[in-house]
């Protein structure tokens, strides 16, 4: 079923296999994902293809500078006939939510997603509203140097299990993309492969994947290395360690194993940790690269036998 889902997404999204696999890791681990890239490289196509392939209730929030928190979370409207306030759902009340161009809206509206992403619920006028299961936010953003963007705060970024960068496609990929368009193979024609119930069942199986204490300690040691690295102002948080463990379980699950290997941790660590790290001003001036620094830290972390 997983292999069929992977291939189905690849039929419509022309990009790296690693990107699709990490998207499924976040889905089955119960995490959220941040996709970054210039406009037109397929971020929205990838999110829409996943939602339609999984037969989940799909919602899209097109963030703009004038988007309000109530547009996202919902609000209470006074019913004149009944003489009472009624809750009107916001765009967040879907199983898979595409938060398109999230860094084009104000920090206040960005922050309205925090509770939903962390706790799976929203609070409007003191009343809690449970979000549907499974629940996943796929956010897209343009590079921060683009005009009209608001950088996501650290607390918001930390809610995303992974951040993936989508680059320009290669020559063969772009040709295949063009052929798909000419053949009428668009996201409107995507058919469902699995159901929301299948996803919930797989999430339960992922949670049961065995991970030894030594492997958990290995994941924690990688995070600790980022905290003691002098070129980082902000290292990986405890939430990052939890996300790393969950992603490692999902990685093992996708490969058909019922236990986590250190290699699973090493494979997902760059995607789980890099976006949570903040360089010092000196490191930025020296044009240090977070990916290179993290890769060396992972390499220097002792692997459990």
C-alpha positions in Angstrom: 0.0 0.0 0.0 2.8 2.4 0.9 4.8 1.7 -2.3 1.6 2.2 -4.4 1.0 5.5 -2.6 4.6 6.6 -3.3 4.4 5.8 -7.0 1.0 7.5 -7.3 2.3 10.7 -5.8 5.4 10.5 -8.1 3.0 10.2 -11.1 1.7 13.7 -10.5 4.6 15.4 -8.5 7.8 15.6 -10.5 10.6 15.8 -7.9 13.0 14.0 -5.7 12.0 10.6 -4.3 13.4 11.7 -1.0 10.9 14.6 -0.8 7.9 12.3 -1.2 9.3 9.8 1.4 9.8 12.6 4.0 6.3 13.8 3.3 5.0 10.3 4.1 7.2 10.1 7.2 5.6 13.2 8.6 2.1 11.9 7.7 2.6 8.6 9.5 4.5 10.1 12.4 1.7 12.6 13.1 3.9 15.6 12.3 3.6 18.8 10.2 5.8 19.8 7.3 7.2 23.1 5.9 8.0 23.3 2.2 10.2 26.1 0.9 11.0 27.1 -2.6 10.5 29.8 -5.2 7.0 30.1 -6.7 6.1 27.6 -9.4 8.3 24.6 -8.4 5.4 22.4 -7.3 4.9 23.0 -3.5 1.1 23.3 -3.8 1.0 20.4 -6.3 2.7 18.1 -3.8 0.4 19.0 -1.0 -2.8 18.7 -3.1 -1.7 15.4 -4.6 -1.1 13.9 -1.1 -4.5 15.0 0.2 -6.3 13.6 -2.8 -4.3 10.4 -2.8 -5.2 9.8 0.9 -8.9 10.6 0.5 -8.8 13.0 3.4 -10.9 16.1 4.0 -8.7 18.8 2.4 -8.7 22.5 3.2 -6.5 25.3 1.8 -5.7 28.6 3.4 -4.2 31.2 1.0 -2.3 33.5 3.3 -2.1 37.1 2.4 -1.1 40.2 4.5 -4.8 40.8 5.4 -5.6 37.3 6.5 -7.0 37.3 10.1 -6.7 34.7 12.9 -10.5 34.3 12.8 -10.2 33.3 9.1 -8.0 30.4 10.3 -9.4 29.3 13.6 -13.1 30.3 13.2 -15.3 32.7 15.1 -18.6 33.0 16.9 -21.5 34.6 15.1 -24.6 35.8 16.8 -27.8 34.0 15.6 -30.6 36.5 15.6 -33.3 33.7 15.5 -31.9 31.6 18.3 -30.7 34.6 20.3 -27.3 32.9 20.9 -23.8 32.8 19.5 -22.9 29.9 17.2 -19.4 28.7 16.3 -18.5 29.1 12.6 -15.6 26.8 11.6 -12.4 28.3 10.3 -10.3 26.9 7.5 -8.2 24.9 9.9 -11.0 22.4 10.5 -9.9 19.8 7.9 -7.8 16.7 8.1 -5.0 17.9 5.7 -4.6 21.7 5.6 -2.5 23.5 3.0 -1.2 26.7 4.6 -0.1 28.3 1.3 2.6 31.0 1.5 2.4 31.1 5.3 5.2 33.7 5.5 3.2 36.3 3.5 0.8 36.9 6.5 1.3 38.8 9.7 3.0 37.1 12.8 -0.3 37.4 14.7 -2.1 35.2 12.1 0.9 32.8 11.9 0.7 32.4 15.7 -3.0 31.3 15.4 -1.8 27.9 14.1 0.3 27.2 17.2 -2.4 25.5 19.3 -3.8 23.5 16.4 -0.4 22.2 15.4 0.8 21.3 18.9 -2.4 20.0 20.6 -4.8 19.1 17.7 -7.5 21.5 18.9 -8.6 25.2 18.6 -10.0 27.5 21.3 -12.5 30.1 20.3 -14.1 32.3 23.0 -12.9 29.8 25.7 -14.5 26.8 24.0 -12.2 24.0 22.8 -12.9 22.4 19.4 -11.2 19.1 18.5 -9.6 18.8 15.1 -10.4 15.8 12.9 -8.1 12.8 12.7 -5.7 12.4 11.0 -4.6 16.1 11.1 -1.6 17.5 9.2 -0.5 21.0 8.2 1.5 21.3 5.0 2.8 24.8 4.9 4.6 26.4 2.0 6.7 29.5 2.0 8.8 31.6 -0.3 12.5 32.2 0.6 12.7 34.9 3.3 14.6 37.3 1.1 11.6 37.6 -1.2 9.5 40.9 -0.9 6.4 40.8 1.2 7.4 38.0 3.5 7.4 37.8 7.3 10.0 35.4 8.8 8.4 32.7 10.9 9.2 33.0 14.6 11.2 30.3 16.3 8.2 29.0 18.2 6.3 28.5 15.0 9.1 26.8 13.1 9.6 24.4 16.0 6.1 23.1 15.5 7.1 21.7 12.1 8.5 18.2 12.2 10.5 18.7 9.0 11.4 21.4 6.5 12.0 20.5 2.9 13.4 22.7 0.2 12.1 22.1 -3.4 14.5 23.3 -6.1 14.2 23.7 -9.8 13.6 20.4 -11.6 16.2 18.8 -13.9 15.8 18.6 -17.6 14.2 15.2 -17.7 11.9 16.0 -14.8 10.7 19.3 -16.5 10.1 17.4 -19.8 8.0 14.8 -17.9 6.1 17.6 -16.1 5.3 19.2 -19.5 4.1 15.8 -21.0 1.8 15.3 -18.0 0.2 18.7 -18.6 -0.3 18.1 -22.3 -1.8 14.7 -21.5 -4.2 16.3 -19.1 -2.7 14.6 -16.1 -3.2 17.3 -13.4 -4.1 17.3 -9.7 -7.7 17.5 -10.7 -7.5 13.9 -12.0 -5.8 12.4 -8.9 -7.6 9.4 -7.5 -7.6 8.1 -3.9 -5.3 5.2 -3.0 -5.9 4.9 0.7 -8.4 6.2 3.2 -8.1 8.4 6.3 -8.8 5.2 8.4 -5.8 3.5 6.8 -3.6 6.5 7.8 -4.8 6.3 11.4 -4.1 2.6 11.5 -0.6 3.1 10.1 0.0 5.9 12.7 -0.8 3.4 15.4 1.6 0.9 13.9 4.4 3.5 13.7 3.9 4.3 17.4 4.6 0.6 18.2 7.9 0.5 16.3 10.6 -0.6 18.8 13.4 1.9 19.5 16.0 1.0 22.1 17.2 3.3 24.8 20.7 3.5 23.1 19.1 4.7 19.9 17.0 7.3 21.8 20.2 8.4 23.5 21.9 8.7 20.1 19.1 11.0 18.9 19.4 13.1 22.1 23.2 13.3 21.8 22.9 14.7 18.3 20.6 17.4 19.6 23.0 18.1 22.5 25.8 18.6 20.0 23.8 21.4 18.4 23.2 23.1 21.8 26.9 23.2 22.6 28.0 24.3 19.1 29.4 27.8 19.4 28.2 28.8 15.9 24.6 28.3 16.9 22.6 30.8 19.1 19.7 28.3 19.3 20.2 24.6 19.2 17.6 21.8 18.9 14.9 21.8 21.5 13.5 18.8 23.5 10.5 19.0 21.1 13.1 18.4 18.3 14.3 15.3 20.0 10.8 13.9 20.3 10.2 14.7 16.6 13.5 13.0 15.7 12.4 9.8 17.5 9.0 9.8 15.9 10.4 10.5 12.4 12.9 7.6 12.9 10.1 5.2 13.8 8.2 6.2 10.6 11.4 5.8 8.6 11.8 2.3 9.9 8.1 1.6 9.2 8.4 2.7 5.6 11.3 0.4 5.1 9.3 -2.6 6.5 11.1 -2.9 9.8 9.6 -3.1 13.3 12.7 -1.6 15.0 14.7 1.6 14.6 18.4 1.6 13.6 20.8 4.4 14.2 20.9 4.9 10.4 17.2 5.9 10.5 18.0 8.6 13.0 21.0 9.8 10.9 18.8 9.8 7.7 16.0 12.0 9.0 18.1 14.2 11.4 19.0 16.9 8.8 15.4 17.4 7.8 14.1 17.4 11.4 16.8 19.7 12.9 18.2 22.2 10.4 15.3 24.6 10.4 15.3 24.7 14.2 18.9 26.0 14.4 19.9 29.6 14.4 23.4 30.8 13.5 25.3 33.5 15.4 25.8 36.8 13.7 29.5 36.0 13.4 28.7 32.7 11.6 26.3 34.5 9.2 28.9 37.1 8.4 31.4 34.3 7.7 28.8 32.7 5.5 28.7 29.5 7.4 26.1 26.9 6.3 23.8 25.3 8.8 23.5 22.1 6.8 27.3 21.6 6.7 27.7 22.3 10.4 25.0 19.8 11.3 26.3 17.2 9.0 29.7 17.4 10.7 28.1 17.2 14.1 26.1 14.1 13.2 29.3 12.6 11.8 31.1 13.3 15.1 28.4 11.8 17.3 29.2 8.3 18.5 26.9 5.7 16.9 25.7 3.0 19.4 26.7 -0.5 18.6 
